[in-house]
Every structure is written in C-alpha cells, then in structure tokens.
Amino acid sequence: MTCESRFGCERKMTMDDDLAKTKGLIRDPMAVTWTEQYSETIDKYWNKLPKFVSSALATMAVFLMGVTVNGEWVLMLVHFIRSLTLDENEMLGENQSGVNATLGIRMPKLEFKMDGYLPVWLGSAAVSYIMYFGIGGFLHWYFYVRQRDKAHEWKCQPNTWLPADLERHEIYLGSFCLILGSTLSAFFATHIMNGGWSMVYYRFSDYPWYWTILQWPAIFIYQDYLTYWHHRIYHTPFLYKNFHKLHHKYKQPTAFSVTAIHPVEFVHMQLMLSSPMFLFPIHWIPYSVIAMYTYYHGIIDHSGINFKAYWWQPWQPDAIFHDNHHQYFHVNFSFNCSLWDKIHGTYRRKDRIYHEDIYYGRGKDIREASVQEVAEDLHQRTTENPLAFRGNKREFDLSEDDVAKLKVH
C-alpha cells in the first residue's frame, strides 16, 4: 500500500475496513448490536413508513433511551404516584417530604425506608437493559448501519469509526454501569415511595408562586454548573489517568458511550444529579422534566451524530461540541450550557491545539507547538464534518498558511 503520508495510510485502512464490514466481509457479533444481523429485514419494513413518521420515531427513540437508560424513570414514576396519592396529613400541608407551607422545613429523619426495594430494582434494571439494547440497537442500525455509506451527511467524524474492539468494550462497560444506575435510582425511589424524607413536594401551593417559576432555572443551573466542575476535575492528571481516561477510549463516541464510564465516576455523577432532592425544596415536575432533558442530551452529545440545538435552546451547544471533547480530550467540559466553558476559558479556540497530554482545558498556543504537533492537529481538524457546524462550515478550520501567519505575529 502506498500513501502520501502516515495520515493518508490510516484513513485508507479505516475506510477499507469500514467498507469490508459494510459488505459483510468482517463480522464481529459482539462489536455491535443485534440489528446488524437483521438490517435487510428491518430496512424492508422501515422504508414503507412515511418519512415524517420514521423521523419522528427516530427522535422518540433517542428520547426514550435517554430518560430510561439510567433507571431514573422509576423515580419519576414514584413521584407521579405520590402526587396522586397524598394522604390526609399531606393535604393539610404537612407532607412526608418534610415540608410545611406555614412552618417551613423540618429537620430530616436520618433513616432509609427500603420496603419493596427488590421489585423496584428489578423493574428499573429490566427497563434499562431493554432500552439500552433494544432502542440503542435500533439507533445503531438507523445511523451506523442503514446510513453508513452516507456518513458525510450525518456523522460528526465521517471518516473515522470506533474500532470493533472498542464498540464491544463500551457495550460491556456501559452494561455494567446500568446495574449501578438502576441500583441507585431504585434506592431513592423506594425511599420516597415509603414516605422517606426528601425536599421534594407535590403541590405548587406549598411554596410561593415565584419559587414555582424560579426553581426551573435554579435546578438546571445548579446541576449543569456542578457537572461542569465535576467533569473538569476528572480531567486533572490523577483523576483522568485513573478514572476518566476509561471513558475517553471512545474517540468517536456512540450512544452506547453515554454509560461507558468508570464505575466510581458513574456513581459520583449519579449522586450529584440526584442531590437537589435533598438540598432545597423542589416540585417533582420541574425536577423530572429537567432530568429527562439532561439524560436526553446525554444521548445526543455522545451519539457521534451532527444533531444541532433548536432555536429555543440558545444555551445548548450542538452535538459537535461534545464530540470535539472526545476527539481533543481536555477542552469543552460543559454539557447543556457552553457558557461555563466560555466564562472559565476552557472553550475550544482556533489558535490552540489540544490532545491527551495537554491538561486543564486551555490547550497549547499553536505558535509554541512543534511541527509534528501542528501537522497532527491540522489533520484532526480536517476529519470534522462541516455539516456539524452552524452554517455548514468548519468553525476551527486552519491552513498551514494561517499557522505561518499566526507564528509571524
């Protein structure tokens, strides 16, 4: 094989392997999901659907996987049931969450009520696995199998694919973390189901009307800013090398990557996202809606697909933002609000280079980089899909002439 450069060889080998896999010459049943085996049959029936129906089903599939995969659905269900079955004391304003509309907040009873935990845990785990493999498998087929030859139209990194061994790895690790997520969700759900103490309340009238409005941004900002710092701290050298690096094995993330995290970090994140229930008064509806939003975008951000935020989400970065994080490692630490990176100087910059050995989110000034570092960085930029950016143009494109001009100045 002759190539113009090492990067050219790598691209050709990757494309040859992908073509062989697409034609069925390479078959690793553990690397992907069940849908690869039945692609032609599924496609036969799928093509009979009107386009708007198929698009809506694909969107709904992403949503369902997002809100169920961590087991949070069982907690939302318990909150919903509790809201419909308030007892007489609660109707008088003294509810089991420890809130009294007149007297304020009682001290919590430091006890956990676990009656009926096993069936709640089994239900939580069962749904998580069904959605992970069922809907996750469908999404894999819908994009990564059915539209593999059109990757330039939908994939954030259209010329590079997660290797088969890492596809298998992310599914194994993600499957294990589902158990942890289901265990924690079932724990909190059972506690609340049995009337255990929390700061969640179920009648909007328990607090002033302005708190009904303000708690929406309060919950969102609290969780998102906390996860920014959680994520950024896990990118410091010790925590990255010993924990978070496991998640960054997936330089071309897929929807299965979302739960493929070191178990310690996964539990830490889950506890942090659940903490508002025990820190300040929140109504169950805002908490549940924001949780669904957060987990939905977790799937979007890790999908590797060029999803863009809607007009009504000016705070929400496009999917390429987090895909860049996986591609360049220590940059773009935010999840649902890119403002945090812009405030703290960790937002990706055009005149900086980033790779796994450059920590703390600010990268290296391209004028201080070696010739090899610049060459590798410029190659990485060309692998990004322009269609993933606003205006369908690569935001961080840089030529060798541009680099030369920067070094002069």
C-alpha positions in Angstrom: 0.0 0.0 0.0 1.4 3.4 -0.9 0.2 6.6 0.7 1.2 10.2 0.6 1.5 10.4 4.4 1.0 8.3 7.5 -2.3 10.0 8.0 -3.3 9.1 4.4 -2.5 5.4 5.2 -4.5 5.5 8.3 -7.5 6.9 6.5 -7.3 4.4 3.7 -7.1 1.5 6.1 -10.0 2.8 8.1 -12.1 3.2 5.0 -11.2 -0.2 3.7 -12.1 -1.9 7.0 -15.4 0.0 7.1 -16.2 -1.0 3.5 -15.5 -4.6 4.3 -17.6 -4.5 7.4 -20.4 -2.9 5.5 -20.3 -5.7 2.8 -20.3 -8.4 5.5 -16.6 -9.4 5.0 -15.8 -8.6 8.6 -18.4 -9.8 11.2 -17.9 -9.4 14.9 -21.2 -10.1 16.5 -20.1 -8.7 19.9 -18.8 -5.4 18.5 -22.2 -4.0 17.6 -25.8 -4.9 18.3 -28.4 -7.4 17.1 -29.7 -5.1 14.4 -26.7 -5.7 12.1 -27.9 -9.3 11.6 -31.4 -8.2 10.6 -30.6 -5.0 8.8 -32.2 -6.0 5.4 -35.4 -7.2 7.1 -35.8 -4.1 9.2 -35.0 -1.9 6.3 -37.6 -3.6 4.2 -40.4 -2.6 6.6 -38.9 0.7 7.6 -38.9 2.0 4.0 -42.7 1.5 3.9 -43.2 4.3 6.6 -43.7 7.9 5.5 -40.6 9.9 6.0 -42.1 12.2 8.7 -43.2 9.1 10.7 -39.8 7.5 10.5 -38.0 10.7 11.6 -40.4 11.1 14.5 -39.9 7.5 15.6 -36.1 8.0 15.5 -36.4 11.2 17.6 -38.7 9.4 20.1 -36.2 6.5 20.3 -33.4 8.9 21.3 -35.7 10.5 23.9 -36.9 7.1 25.4 -33.3 5.8 25.6 -32.2 9.0 27.3 -34.9 9.0 30.0 -34.8 5.3 30.8 -31.3 4.0 30.5 -30.1 5.2 33.9 -33.2 3.9 35.7 -34.4 7.5 36.5 -37.8 6.6 35.0 -38.7 4.6 38.2 -38.0 7.7 40.3 -40.2 9.9 38.1 -42.9 7.2 38.3 -42.8 7.2 42.1 -43.0 11.0 42.2 -46.0 10.9 39.9 -47.8 8.2 42.0 -47.1 10.1 45.2 -48.6 13.3 43.7 -51.8 11.4 43.1 -52.0 9.7 46.5 -51.4 12.5 49.0 -52.7 11.4 52.4 -54.8 13.5 54.8 -51.8 14.9 56.6 -50.2 16.0 53.4 -53.4 17.6 52.2 -53.3 19.7 55.4 -49.9 21.0 54.4 -47.6 18.7 56.3 -46.2 16.2 53.8 -43.9 13.3 54.0 -41.1 15.2 52.3 -40.7 17.2 55.5 -42.2 20.5 54.1 -44.8 22.6 55.9 -46.2 25.5 54.0 -46.6 27.6 57.1 -43.8 26.4 59.5 -41.1 25.9 56.9 -38.8 22.9 56.7 -38.5 20.2 59.4 -35.2 18.5 60.2 -34.8 15.3 58.2 -35.2 11.9 59.7 -31.9 10.2 59.0 -33.4 6.8 58.1 -33.9 5.0 54.8 -37.1 3.1 54.1 -36.4 0.2 51.8 -39.7 -1.9 52.0 -40.3 -3.3 48.5 -36.8 -2.5 47.2 -36.3 -5.7 45.3 -39.2 -5.5 42.8 -38.5 -1.8 42.2 -34.8 -2.6 41.5 -35.8 -5.5 39.2 -38.2 -3.2 37.2 -35.6 -0.4 37.0 -32.9 -2.7 35.8 -35.1 -4.6 33.3 -36.3 -1.5 31.6 -32.8 -0.1 31.5 -31.4 -3.1 29.7 -34.4 -3.4 27.3 -34.0 0.2 26.3 -30.2 0.0 26.1 -30.1 -2.9 23.8 -33.5 -2.5 22.1 -33.6 1.2 21.4 -29.8 1.5 21.4 -29.6 -1.2 18.9 -32.3 0.4 16.7 -30.4 3.8 16.8 -27.2 2.0 15.9 -29.0 0.4 12.9 -30.7 3.6 11.9 -27.5 5.6 11.5 -24.4 3.4 11.8 -25.7 0.5 9.6 -28.5 1.9 7.4 -26.7 5.2 6.6 -23.1 4.1 6.9 -22.3 4.9 3.2 -23.7 8.4 3.8 -21.7 9.2 6.9 -20.6 12.6 5.4 -24.3 13.7 5.7 -24.8 12.9 9.4 -21.6 11.8 11.3 -19.5 14.3 13.3 -16.4 12.4 12.3 -17.4 10.9 9.0 -14.0 9.4 8.0 -13.2 7.7 11.3 -15.2 5.0 13.2 -14.9 3.4 16.6 -12.9 0.2 16.2 -14.8 -3.1 16.7 -12.9 -3.9 20.0 -13.9 -0.6 21.5 -17.5 -1.0 20.3 -17.5 -4.2 22.3 -15.8 -2.6 25.2 -18.2 0.3 25.5 -21.2 -2.1 25.5 -19.7 -4.3 28.2 -18.7 -1.3 30.4 -22.0 0.5 29.8 -24.0 -2.6 30.6 -22.2 -2.9 33.9 -22.9 0.7 34.8 -26.6 0.2 34.1 -26.7 -2.0 37.2 -25.2 0.8 39.3 -27.6 3.4 37.8 -30.6 1.1 38.4 -29.5 0.3 41.9 -29.2 4.0 42.9 -32.4 5.0 41.2 -34.3 2.2 42.9 -32.8 3.1 46.2 -34.1 6.7 46.0 -37.4 5.6 44.5 -38.1 3.1 47.3 -37.1 5.5 50.0 -39.5 8.2 48.6 -42.2 5.6 47.9 -42.2 4.6 51.5 -42.5 8.2 52.7 -38.8 8.8 53.4 -37.5 12.3 53.9 -36.6 14.5 50.9 -37.1 18.1 49.9 -39.5 17.2 47.0 -43.0 18.5 47.3 -46.1 17.7 45.3 -48.4 20.7 45.4 -47.3 24.0 43.9 -49.3 25.8 46.6 -46.8 24.7 49.2 -44.4 27.4 48.2 -44.8 31.0 46.8 -45.7 31.3 43.1 -42.3 32.9 42.3 -40.4 29.9 43.5 -42.6 27.8 41.1 -41.0 29.8 38.3 -37.5 30.3 39.7 -36.8 26.7 40.6 -36.7 25.7 36.9 -33.6 27.7 36.1 -32.3 27.1 39.7 -32.3 23.3 39.3 -30.9 23.4 35.7 -28.1 25.9 36.6 -27.2 24.1 39.8 -26.9 20.7 38.1 -25.2 21.9 34.9 -22.7 24.1 36.6 -21.9 21.4 39.1 -21.4 18.8 36.4 -19.1 21.2 34.5 -16.8 21.3 37.6 -17.2 17.6 38.2 -16.2 16.9 34.6 -13.4 19.4 34.6 -11.9 18.0 37.9 -12.0 14.5 36.4 -9.7 15.9 33.7 -6.9 16.8 36.1 -3.9 14.4 35.6 -4.5 12.0 38.5 -8.3 11.6 38.2 -8.1 11.5 34.4 -5.4 8.8 34.3 -7.0 6.6 37.0 -10.7 7.1 36.2 -12.0 9.3 33.4 -9.5 8.0 30.8 -11.6 4.9 30.5 -14.5 7.0 29.0 -12.0 8.7 26.6 -11.1 5.4 25.0 -14.0 6.2 22.7 -12.6 9.0 20.5 -15.5 8.5 18.1 -18.4 8.2 20.7 -21.7 6.5 20.0 -24.9 6.4 22.0 -23.6 3.4 23.9 -20.7 5.5 25.2 -23.0 7.6 27.5 -22.9 5.0 30.3 -19.5 3.6 29.5 -17.8 5.4 32.4 -15.6 4.2 35.2 -18.0 2.9 37.9 -16.6 5.3 40.6 -17.2 8.3 38.4 -20.6 7.0 37.3 -21.8 6.7 40.9 -20.4 10.1 41.7 -22.2 11.7 38.8 -25.5 9.9 39.6 -25.4 11.1 43.2 -24.6 14.6 42.2 -27.6 14.8 39.7 -29.9 13.4 42.4 -28.7 15.8 45.1 -31.3 18.6 44.5 -34.0 16.2 46.0 -32.2 16.6 49.4 -30.7 20.1 49.3 -33.5 22.5 48.6 -37.3 22.5 48.0 -38.3 21.3 44.5 -41.5 20.3 43.0 -41.4 16.9 41.4 -42.5 18.1 37.9 -39.6 20.6 37.3 -37.1 18.1 38.7 -38.4 15.3 36.5 -38.6 17.4 33.3 -35.1 18.7 33.8 -33.8 15.2 34.5 -35.4 14.0 31.2 -33.8 16.9 29.3 -30.4 16.2 30.8 -30.4 12.5 30.0 -31.9 13.0 26.6 -29.0 15.4 25.7 -26.5 12.9 27.2 -27.5 10.5 24.4 -27.4 13.3 21.8 -24.0 14.5 22.9 -22.4 11.0 22.7 -24.2 9.9 19.6 -21.5 11.0 17.1 -24.3 12.4 15.0 -24.5 16.0 13.9 -27.6 17.0 15.9 -28.0 20.7 16.3 -29.7 22.6 19.1 -33.2 24.1 18.4 -33.8 27.8 18.1 -35.4 27.8 21.6 -32.2 26.4 23.2 -29.7 29.3 22.9 -27.8 27.9 25.9 -27.4 24.4 24.4 -24.3 23.5 22.3 -24.6 21.4 19.2 -23.6 17.7 19.4 -20.2 18.6 17.7 -19.3 20.4 20.9 -19.0 17.3 23.0 -17.8 15.2 20.1 -14.9 17.7 19.9 -14.3 17.0 23.6 -13.8 13.3 22.8 -11.7 14.0 19.8 -9.4 16.6 21.5 -9.8 15.4 25.2 -9.1 18.3 27.5 -11.5 21.0 26.3 -15.3 21.8 26.2 -16.2 20.4 29.6 -19.8 21.7 29.7 -22.8 19.6 29.0 -26.0 21.6 28.5 -24.7 25.1 28.7 -21.5 26.0 26.9 -21.4 29.4 28.8 -19.4 27.7 31.6 -16.5 27.0 29.2 -16.6 30.5 27.8 -16.5 32.0 31.3 -13.7 29.8 32.5 -11.5 29.9 29.4 -11.9 26.2 28.5 -14.0 26.7 25.3 -12.1 25.4 22.2 -10.1 28.1 20.5 -9.0 28.2 16.9 -5.4 29.3 17.7 -4.9 26.5 20.2 -4.1 22.8 19.8 -5.4 20.1 22.1 -4.5 16.5 22.7 -4.5 14.0 25.6 -1.3 15.2 27.1 -2.3 18.8 27.4 -4.4 19.3 30.5 -6.5 21.9 32.1 -8.7 22.9 29.2 -6.7 25.8 27.7 -4.6 23.8 25.2 -1.3 25.0 23.8 -0.7 28.1 21.8 -0.2 26.9 18.2 2.8 29.2 17.9 4.5 27.2 20.7 3.7 23.8 19.1 6.2 21.6 17.3 6.0 20.9 13.6 4.6 17.4 14.3 2.0 18.7 16.8 0.8 21.2 14.3 0.6 18.6 11.5 -1.3 16.2 13.6 -3.7 18.9 14.8 -4.4 20.2 11.3 -5.1 16.7 10.2 -7.6 16.2 13.1 -9.4 19.4 12.0 -10.0 18.0 8.5 -11.8 15.0 9.9 -14.6 17.1 11.4 -17.8 17.2 9.4 -18.5 20.8 8.2 -22.2 19.9 8.3 -22.0 19.5 12.1 -21.3 23.2 12.5 -23.6 26.2 12.1 -23.5 27.5 8.6 -22.2 24.1 7.4 -18.6 25.3 7.6 -15.9 24.1 10.0 -15.6 26.7 12.7 -12.0 25.8 13.5 -10.5 25.3 10.0 -6.9 26.3 9.8 -4.4 26.0 6.9 -0.7 25.9 7.0 -0.6 29.4 5.7 -2.8 30.5 8.6 -0.5 28.9 11.0 2.5 30.6 9.4 0.8 34.0 9.8 0.0 33.3 13.4 3.6 32.4 14.1 4.8 35.7 12.5 2.5 37.6 14.8 
